[in-house]
């Protein structure tokens, strides 16, 4: 039998981790991690240097990485990490996000207002969804 999982996160390869973390945070009510105090502590202790962080909006952030958490802690952590190569093919894995049916269309419009682009509507039997892409081209579905 496998050991008990203690945490699960979904990782996104990005070209701008901090901007994409902000998009996903605003889109789905996640809180972007504030690592300012942690960075100051590890730099003061000699475990990191000024090359390991940058400043955004007056706060220190890890260079090339950002994360967002669901406020209740009940959904996976989202990790965004910069990589040198760009996205070249369709995602083989994507997130499906469900809202109350009465709210779905309004949520799709709101998320598009944040920078998502609609790819298409989908249907299988009575189940319907909308496939969107985030500002860096990662597919996700709203049902």
PAPA-845244 format. One record per atom (N, C-alpha, C, O): residue in three letters; x, y, z. Coordinates in steps of 0.1 Angstrom, whole numbers, plus 5000, padded with zeros to 4 digits. Each point is the difference from the previous one (the first is absolute). Layout:
ALAXYZ...
This chain:
UNK500849885000UNK499250125000UNK500950125000UNK501050015007UNK498650094985UNK500750134999UNK499950085013UNK499149995008UNK502050094995UNK500050095012UNK498950104998UNK499650034989UNK500050035022UNK499050114999UNK500550124995UNK501150055004UNK498250014986UNK500550134994UNK499850115011UNK498950015006UNK502150074995UNK499950115010UNK499750144994UNK499550095007UNK500749924980UNK499750134993UNK500049974985UNK500849914995UNK498450164998UNK500049994985UNK500050154995UNK499250085005UNK501649944985UNK499950134993UNK500049984985UNK500449894995UNK499150204998UNK500150004985UNK501050104996UNK499950125004UNK501149844988UNK501150094995UNK499850044986UNK499649924991UNK500650215006UNK499950064987UNK501450054996UNK500650075007UNK499849894981UNK501250064994UNK499650134994UNK499050014993UNK501750105009UNK499650134996UNK501250084994UNK501149965001UNK498550154993UNK501050104997UNK500050125010UNK501050075000UNK497949955007UNK499950105011UNK499249945011UNK498850025001UNK501949925008UNK499349935011UNK499150095009UNK498949965003UNK501650164999UNK499350095009UNK498750054994UNK499050015006UNK501150024981UNK498850054993UNK498949894999UNK498850025002UNK501749864995UNK499049894999UNK499449965013UNK498949965001UNK501950045010UNK499549985013UNK498950105004UNK499049965005UNK501250164991UNK499050115002UNK498849974993UNK498950015005UNK501249954982UNK498849974992UNK499249895006UNK498850015002UNK501949875001UNK499249895006UNK499550035013UNK498949965004UNK501850125004UNK499550045013UNK498750084999UNK499049985007UNK501050124984UNK498850084998UNK498949924993UNK498850025004UNK501549894987UNK499049924993UNK499349915010UNK498749984998UNK502049965011UNK499349895008UNK500150035015UNK499849905008UNK500450224997UNK500050035014UNK501149955008UNK499949985012UNK501249994982UNK501249955007UNK500850125005UNK499950114994UNK500949875016UNK500850105006UNK501549984996UNK500549895002UNK500150204991UNK501349994996UNK500950015012UNK499850095008UNK501249824993UNK500850005012UNK500950125000UNK500550054990UNK499650015022UNK500950115003UNK501349955007UNK499949965012UNK501250034981UNK501249945005UNK501050115005UNK501249975003UNK498450154998UNK500950115003UNK500849985013UNK501250005000UNK498149975011UNK500649985013UNK500949874999UNK501150015006UNK498549894988UNK500849884999UNK501350034992UNK501149955004UNK498850124985UNK501250034992UNK500950095009UNK501249974999UNK498350135008UNK500950085008UNK500749915010UNK501250025003UNK498149895003UNK500649915010UNK501149914994UNK501149995006UNK498649944983UNK501049914995UNK501250084994UNK501149944999UNK498750184996UNK501150084995UNK500950045012UNK501249994999UNK498250065012UNK500750045012UNK500849885006UNK501150025005UNK498349864993UNK500749885006UNK501149954990UNK500749905004UNK499450164984UNK501049954991UNK499649894991UNK500949944993UNK497950025007UNK499549884992UNK499650054986UNK499849914991UNK500050215006UNK499750064987UNK500650134999UNK500550065009UNK499649994978UNK500650134997UNK499150084992UNK498949964997UNK501550165000UNK499150104993UNK499849944985UNK499050044994UNK501849875002UNK499749944987UNK498849905000UNK499549974989UNK500149995023UNK498949915001UNK498650065001UNK499049934999UNK500950205002UNK498750075001UNK500050124991UNK501050054995UNK497850015003UNK499850134994UNK498950075008UNK499449945009UNK500350184987UNK498950075007UNK498950034990UNK500250044989UNK498649935016UNK498850034992UNK499050075010UNK499849955011UNK499750164985UNK499050085008UNK500650035014UNK499349995010UNK502050034991UNK500650045012UNK500349885010UNK500450025011UNK499449864984UNK500249885008UNK501149914994UNK500049994988UNK500849945020UNK500949914995UNK499349874996UNK499149955007UNK501249994981UNK499449884995UNK501149914995UNK501050054995UNK498849825005UNK501049914995UNK500150024985UNK499050014993UNK502250005002UNK500350014985UNK499549884993UNK500449895003UNK498650124988UNK499649894991UNK499149905007UNK499749904994UNK499750145017UNK499049905006UNK499050085009UNK500350105006UNK498549854993UNK498950065008UNK499049895003UNK499949904992UNK499350115018UNK499049905004UNK498850075005UNK500050115005UNK498949824994UNK498750055005UNK499349885007UNK500149894996UNK499250155015UNK499349905008UNK498550035001UNK499650115000UNK499649785000UNK498650025003UNK499850055014UNK500749945009UNK498550164994UNK499950055014UNK499649905010UNK500450015012UNK498849904985UNK499649905009UNK500949885001UNK499949915009UNK501150094982UNK501049895000UNK499449874994UNK500649895002UNK498250114993UNK499349884996UNK500349964985UNK499749894996UNK500950204996UNK500349974987UNK501650004998UNK500750065008UNK499849884981UNK501450004999UNK500750134999UNK499450104994UNK501849915011UNK500950124998UNK500350004985UNK500249904993UNK500050235002UNK500450024986UNK501450065000UNK500250105006UNK500749834988UNK501450054999UNK500350044986UNK499749934990UNK500950195008UNK500450054987UNK501550025000UNK500550075009UNK500149874981UNK501550004999UNK500450044986UNK499649944991UNK501350165008UNK500550044988UNK500949894994UNK500849945007UNK499150044980UNK500849914992UNK500550074988UNK499350104995UNK501849864999UNK500650084989UNK499249984987UNK500050084991UNK499449805007UNK499349974987UNK498650045001UNK499350005010UNK500150044978UNK498650044999UNK499149884998UNK500549894998UNK498250135004UNK499049904998UNK499949974985UNK499950094992UNK500249785004UNK500049974986UNK498949914995UNK499649994988UNK499749945022UNK499049914996UNK498850015010UNK500150065010UNK498849884986UNK498850005009UNK500349935013UNK500849905000UNK498750155011UNK500249935013UNK499449865000UNK498949984994UNK501849935011UNK499549865002UNK499349985013UNK499249915001UNK500950195008UNK499350005013UNK499550145001UNK500750104997UNK498149915008UNK499450145003UNK499149995012UNK499649895004UNK500150225001UNK499150015012UNK498550024995UNK499850074991UNK499349865016UNK498650024998UNK499550065013UNK500149955011UNK499350174987UNK499550075012UNK498550024999UNK499450044989UNK499949915021UNK498550005000UNK499550115009UNK500550035011UNK498550044984UNK499250105007UNK498649965000UNK499649914993UNK499650155016UNK498549985000UNK499550034986UNK500550104994UNK498749825000UNK499550024986UNK499550144997UNK500250054990UNK499150015020UNK499450134998UNK501150114999UNK499850104994UNK501449875011UNK501150105000UNK501049984989UNK500850084998UNK499149804995UNK501149974991UNK500250104989UNK501250054998UNK497849994995UNK500250104989UNK500650135005UNK500850064993UNK498749995018UNK500650125006UNK501449995004UNK500850094998UNK499649795007UNK501449975004UNK500950004987UNK501150045000UNK498449894990UNK500750004987UNK500350144995UNK501150034997UNK497950065003UNK500250144996UNK501050075009UNK500850074995UNK499049915018UNK500950075010UNK501549954997UNK500950095000UNK499349784999UNK501449954998UNK500550054987UNK501250024999UNK498049984990UNK500550064988UNK500450145001UNK500950054994UNK498450035015UNK500350145003UNK501450015006UNK500650115000UNK499849785007UNK501450005006UNK501149974991UNK501250015003UNK498449944985UNK501149974990UNK499949864993UNK500849974992UNK498249955012UNK499849874994UNK499450024986UNK499350104998UNK500949804994UNK499450004986UNK499249874999UNK500449905004UNK498450124990UNK499149884998UNK500549934987UNK500250054990UNK499949815012UNK500349924989UNK498849944994UNK499850014987UNK499349935021UNK498849944995UNK499149955011UNK500350005011UNK498449974985UNK499049945009UNK500149854998UNK500249954988UNK499649975022UNK500049864999UNK498749945006UNK499450065009UNK500349824987UNK498949935005UNK500149854999UNK500549954989UNK499249985021UNK499949854999UNK498849965008UNK499950015012UNK499149944981UNK498749985006UNK499550135006UNK500050104994UNK499549895019UNK499450125006UNK501150095006UNK499750125004UNK501649844996UNK501050085006UNK500650104990UNK500449964989UNK499750165015UNK500550114991UNK501250075007UNK500050005012UNK500950064980UNK501150075005UNK500550104990UNK499650004988UNK501250095017UNK500750104991UNK501549985002UNK500550005011UNK500249994978UNK501549995000UNK500650134998UNK499750074990UNK501149975019UNK500750135000UNK501549985000UNK500549895003UNK500350214994UNK501450005002UNK500450125008UNK499450114999UNK501649875010UNK500550115008UNK500950094991UNK500249974989UNK500350145017UNK500850094992UNK501349944994UNK500650064991UNK499849825014UNK501249944994UNK499649884992UNK500949924995UNK497850055002UNK499649904991UNK499749865007UNK499849904992UNK500150105021UNK499749875007UNK498549985000UNK499250095004UNK500349804991UNK498649974999UNK499449975014UNK500749945008UNK498150104994UNK499249955011UNK498550014997UNK499650084991UNK499649845016UNK498650004996UNK499250055012UNK500349975012UNK498650104985UNK499050045010UNK498749934997UNK499550014989UNK500049925022UNK498849934998UNK499050045012UNK498949955000
